[in-house]
Amino acid sequence: MPGEAAAADYIAAEFAKCGAKVWRESFPVQARDVQEQQLQVFYADAWHDAGCSLFANAPGTKGEWVEAPLVFFDGPTGYQQPDLTSLMRGKIVMHLGCHIESQQNYRRLIDAQPTGLLMADVRYPGATPLADAIFPTYAKNCGVVTSLNVAFLDAWKWKERGASRARFRVVGGARPSESANIIAELPGSDAGAGVIYLGAHHDTQADSVGADDNGTAVAGVIELARVLAPLKRRRTIRLISFGAEEQLSVGSSAYVRRHRAELQREGGVIFNFDSFGSLFGWNVLSGSGQVELDSQLAKYFAEQGQYFRREQGVLPYADHFPFNAVGVPGLTLMRLNCASGRFFHHRADDDISRLDFNVMAASVNAVAAFTAAMAAMASLPFALSIPDNEHEQIARCWDDLFGGWAE
């Protein structure tokens, strides 16, 4: 889309100002191109308008109204039902939960032949429809119907008031397009010493300015390029701004697939930024790496008066994860402000007023100092490997969510 393309051009120009070697790698993607979207729900003997947001990778209706009976379905336990077809066929399904984290469950949902899906994000029970995507692998392998994200409190009201029918129309939808990763390289003196990767993503969700998700991170990697470029180093530093992360790390997975042999040969480590600027909140570090990597990072963060909570276990929903799938350890820094993440997640009010620039600067300073030190060392103080107990889950998530290496 034009906004993402403009962001990519801007980042490439900023990287070039630092004297880095800069290039762009394009990859195919389904663009979400929506001109109009309307939703109405029938209760209290009348049709009522409601807000909605078409999922990326879902089709529109060519502007035609689609109407059907409305049924309610809870995602967390509903898939235990042996028969979904009798409940859903020919119906519009109000699906409580917008992340279907099992291709088997998603296939059963599509095979039940619903007329359409309304999906409420249970992580953020607010009054605003959030934006999201049907995972590309799921859409490709299982099919997809018109799917609209709706506000949690709207769904609650419809259930409370006995809503019985719904109808919607969408002009536009998914169309073949392309996105791009923007890569800047600061070469090291020792070609065999491995690579330190610094990542972010420059796309946003639909109808969101994306100041925190993920303008903060793009600003961070641009500043890191500027700060690190003049320093001497043994290891190469490669900064990557990924495209199409919001559809499930499409850019990061495209990069890893394209460079799989190189990554397996040279190894390395990736530190990824994603939504780390919240005005009020706490730092969280997630991903797969050895404990010595965590302790090294903690030291540099503490020097900047910053601390983080380490979330253990595999996290497949950030751009470090495809690197984990190829065996490269990697972590993502986020800054949360509620138990489920950030209350302005994927909303139109993710604007600059949400940000704490002092916290952002301190975190970037910490990563800059860490990266400069690690790039200059003869040998790293941590192993470039994934914890043994996480390999199986990483492989399972890579196959189920991303389609494995065959994609």
N, C-alpha and C positions, 0 to 999 in steps of 0.2 A: 504494500500500500504506500501511497506517497509520503505519509508521515514517517514510516519506518525507513524508507529509502533516503529521505532527507537526513534522518538521524545518522544513518550509516555514512553518508557523505561527510557530515560534520565531524564524526569521530575520526575518519580516515585523515581529514585535513589536520585535525589537532594532533594526532599521532605523528604525522609527517613533520610538524613544527619542531618536534623533539629530536629530529634527526634519525628516527627509527626507520628500518626497512618496513614498508607497509604494503600489504596486498589484501585483496578481497576474494573470498571464495563463495560463489553462489550455489544455491541448492533449491530444488523444487519444493513448493509449499502450496497449500490451499489457502488463499486469502479470504478473509471474512469481509465481504463487500455488501453492506446492507444500506439501502436507501430509506426504507420504511419498515416499521414493525408495530403491530397492534395485537392486543389480546383483550378478550372480554369473557367474563365468567357469569353464569346465570344462577342467581339466588334471590330470594325474597320477591319472586315473580317479576324479575327484571334483569336485563343485561347490565353489567357493570364493567367499566374500563379498568385495566390494570397495567402496571409497568412490566416490561419484559426485556430480555436481551438474548438474541439468537446466539447459540453456542457456535464457536468456530468449528469448521468442518461439517456443520449441519446445513441441509438445503433449506431454501425458502419455499414459498408457495406460489411464486410468480405473480404475487399480488392478489391471488384469489383467497376468499375466505374458506377455511376448513373448520367444520363444526362436528362435534361428536359428544356422546355422554362422557362425563368426568368421573374417574375413579381415583381413589387415594391409595397410595402404596408406600410403605415405609422401607427404605433401602437397607438399613442395618440388619433387619431380621426377615424381611419379606422374601428374600431369595431362598429361604428354607422351605417355602411352599413348593409342593411337587408339581403343581400345574399353574403356570402363569397365563396361559393362552385363554382359558375361560374367563379370567378376570379382565384381560387387557385387549383382546382382539377387537378392532374397530372402535376403541375408546381413546380418549385423551387421558393420559396417566399423570396424575400429580405425584411425582416421585420425591419423597422426602430424602434429600441427600443428592448432591450433584457430582460427587466423585464415585464412580463405579470402579473400584480398584481390583477388579477381577474380570478378565476377558471372558471367562466362562459365564459369569453372571450377566455381563453385557450382551453376550450372544443369546442367552435365554430371553432377555428383555426384548431384543429385536425380533427374535423368532416368534414371540408371542403376537407380533403384528399390531402394535398399537398405532393409532392414527397420528399421534404426536406425543411429545413428552413436555411436561412442565416440571422444572427441577428447582428445588430450594436448597440452598447451601446451609447445612445444619451447623457448620462451624461459626457462622455469623448470623444469629437470629435477629436480623434487623428489618427495617421497613423499606430498604432499597434493593432492587434487583441487582445482583452482582453479575459480572461477566466471567465466562470461562470457556473451555473447549472440550469437545469430544476428542479423546486421544486419537491421533492420526492412525495408529496401528489398529485400534478398535474399529474405527470407521471403515478402514480398508478391508479388514478381515471379516467383519460381521455385518456391515451395512449401517445405515443411519437414517433416521427420520427427523422431521422438523422438531428441534429441541430448543426450548426457551427457558432461560433462567428467570425465576420469579422471586420476589421478596418473601422471606420466611414468614413474616407477620401477615402478608396477604394470604399465603397458603393456610395459615392458622384460621384466619377469618373465614375463608371459604369452607373449611371443614366445620367450623363452629356454626355457620349459617346454612349448612345443608346444600351447598352448591351442587348442581346436578349436571350441568353442561358447560362446555367451554368452546370458544372459537378463536381463531387467530389468522392473521395474514402477514406475509413477509415479502417485501420487494427486495430482491437480491438474495445473497447467501454465499455459499462457498464457490470459488472459481479458481482454476489453475493459475498459479503465479510463481514468483520466486522470492527468496529472501537471501541474505548474505551475512557471512561472518567477516568482521574486519580484524585483521591480524597485524600486530606490530612486533617486530623482533629487535631485541637489543643483543647482539651476538657476544658470546663469551670467548675467552682465549683458548679454552680447552673443549674441542668439539666432542670429546667423549665423556664429558663430565655430567651430561644430562641436562634437562631443561626445567626451569621453574616457570609454571604457567600462572598467569593472573587473569581472572575471568569476570565478566559481567554480561548482562543482556540488555539490548537497546530497544526492544519492542515493549509495548504495553498491552493491557487488555482493552477490549472495545470500550469506547466512550470514556476512557480515563486518561487524564493528562500524564499520569504515571510519574509524579515527582519522586516518590520513594521507590515505587516498583516500576521502572528501575533506574530513574534518572540519577539517584544518589550513587549507584554503583558505577554508572558510566562516567560521572564526574570523578569518581575515585580512581578508576583505571587510567583516565587521561592524566590526572595529577601524578599517579605513580610513574607513568611513562616519562613525564617531565623531570621528576625528581631522580629517577634511577638512570636515565640515559647517560649523564656525564660520568658515572662512577665506573671504576675498573671492576672487572668480574671474570671469574673463571667459567662460570656456567651461563649459558644463554638464558635470557628472560624473554618470554613470549607472552604478550598481552593480547587477549582476544575479547572482542565485543561480539557476542552471539546474537543472531537473529532468531525470531520465532520461538523463544523460550516458552511463551505463554501457552503454546499448544502442547507442551511437554518436551522441552529441551530439544526441539527439532534441529536447531543450529549446532548445538553441542554434539548431538549424536551424529550429525552429518560430518562434523569435523573429525570425530573419532573414527568413523567408518572410513573416511578418506585417508586418514593418517595412521591406520591401525598398525601396520608393520613398523613404522617409525616409532610409534609410542611403545610397542613391545620391545623394540631394540634399544631405545635410548632411555626409556623410563622417565622418571621425573616426579613432580608433585604439582598439584593445582590448588591455589587458594582462590575462591570465588566469592564475589560480593553480590548480595541480593537483598534489597530493601533494608538497608542497615542504618537509616537516618531518622527513625521515629523520634519525635520531640520528647516523648515520655515513654520510658520502657526499659528493657534490659537486653543485653547482647546475648546471642545464642550461637554456638558453633556446632554444626552438624556435618556428618559425613563419615568416611571410612579412612582411617589412618592409624598409625601406631601411636601408643601413649607418649612416646618421646617427642613426637611432632606436636602433640597437644601442649606438653610442658614447655617446649621451646616457644611456642606462640604465646602462652600465658605470661612468660617472662617479659616479652616485648610489649604486650598489652599493659601489664602492670606498670612498666616504666612510663607509660602515657596516662596513668591513672584510670585505665580501663580494665574491665574484667568481663568474663563471659561464662555462661553456663554451658557446659558440654553436654549435648544430647547424644547419647550413645546409640549405636545401631544404624542400620542402612536407611538412607533417605534418598529415594529415587526421584524426588520432585524438585531438583535444582540442577544447575549446569555442571556441577562437579561429577554427577553420577555416571554419565557415559564414560568418563575417564576411569572411574572405579571399575566399570565393566571390562575395560581392557587391561586392568591390573595396576593402574596408576592411582596412588593414594590421593585423596582430595577432600577438601572441607569447604563449606559455605558459611559465611558470616551473615546473620540476619539480626534485626533488632525488633523484638516483639513488644506489644503493649497490652495484650490480653492473653488468656490461656490458649486461645485458638489461633493466635497470630497477631494481626493488626486490624483494629476495628474498621479502618478505611480500605481494607483489602479489596482490590478490583472494583473500586467505586470512582465516580466522577470527582469526589472531593479529595482524592489523593493528590493534593496540590502542595505548593511550596510552604504553606503555613504549617504543614505537618512535620517539618524538619528541624533537627538540631545540628547546626553546622559545626559547633564545637566538638560534639561527639563524633561526627563524621571525620573531622580533621584529625582527632586523636587516634581513631581506628586506622585511618590511612597512614598516619605517621608510624604506628606500630607495625603495620604490614610492610611499609617501606623499609624500616630498620631491619626487620626480620629477613626480607628478601635480599637486601644488600649484603647482610652478613652471610646468609646461606649461599649466595652467588659467589662470594669471595673465598669460601672455605675450601681447603684441599679435600676434605671428606665431611659428609653431612653427619650431624649428631642424631640422626634417626634413620630407620630403615625405609627404603622406598618400596613399601609393600603394603598389602591389605591384610588386616587381621584374619587369621585362619578361620575363625568362627563366622565370618561374614561372607565368605566366597559363595556359599550355596544360595543365600538369599539374594545376593547381587545378581547371580546368574538367573535366578527365577524371575526377578523383577525385570531384568533386561529382556528376557524372552517374552514375558507376558505383556509388559507395558510398551516396550519399544520394538517388539518383533524380532529380537535377536540379531544375529549377524547376517541373516538372509535378507533383511529389509533393504 
